[in-house]
Amino acid sequence: MVTGGAGFIGSSFSREVKKPVIFDLLTYAGRLENLIGVDHIFVKGDIRNYSQLEDTVKKYDIKIIVNFSAETHVDRSINNAHIFLDTNVYGVVNLLEICRRYDTRLVQISTDEVYGEQENATEDFPLRPSSPYSASKASADMFILAYVRTYGVDAIIIRPSNNYGPRQHIEKLIPKTIVRTLLGLEIPIYGKGDQERDWIYVEDTAKVIAQLVETGKKGEIYNVPGGQRTTNIKLVEMIGELMGREPKIKFVKDRPGHDKKYSMVSTKLSYKVTPLKEGLSKTIKWYLENEWWWRPLLNDEYFLRETSW
């Protein structure tokens, strides 16, 4: 079962497995359009609702749950932390209780942001989250490790770096830059744009997760960095260059607690990644060819606003 399987990374992963049961609430970030072409069983449900989870696991005799369900946008977490606590923590505890009761394996999709601003963080680094979003993901990770230790739950944690690619909501930096450049709109950049992120193409992440679903060892944490770090301003300029357009950059007040750098390494995995320019070219091409997909999202508050503060 893929919880959050109608979202960005979840729908990409769902293309890597055979007829998954997709359990998704279809919030603003989850869309049935993301599942076109995917052979699946769909259940509209909320991981915060234990009985819905239990009914689905029993009905389809689920043996593995891969959890992508999460509130993920940092800006939204700063404006309202409560829903991040409800979904990213309480929801994961529900999943853990289900896995404990029905002997089901949990694969939790976490994030490099739980490490905060640390250089070359390995899987055993301390967690130093900076935002309500990353704090909620770190808390979920801690609950998972506790359930492995206390109850013997079969669970693993996967921490990818920043993902990009087709079907990512236009509130996020890369699709926001592409779409706003297409529309001739300014692109708001926090501070000086010198924040550094590590990027990985979403299909690469999906393949690594699909492998770890079967091979990951109980109680282990796996970092999945892209190994392609660049600053936000350089990234936006690169997108403009690939599009053959000059992006209209507008520097805005930085957001509170903004991490300047995410730097993570993997000590347990070896895998191939798509070069950043190649992945960006594929992503741009997808947004150019799928205007029908992003047009309905143009009125989203976090696409329209210049800054949250």
Beta strands, then each sheet from edge to edge (+ up, - down):
strand 1: 2-3
strand 2: 21-24
strand 3: 41-44
strand 4: 64-67
strand 5: 105-109
strand 6: 155-160
strand 7: 162-164
strand 8: 186-190
strand 9: 196-201
strand 10: 221-224
strand 11: 229-231
strand 12: 248-252
sheet 1: 3+ 2+ 1+ 4+ 5+ 6+ 10+
sheet 2: 7+ 9+ 11-
sheet 3: 8+ 12+
end
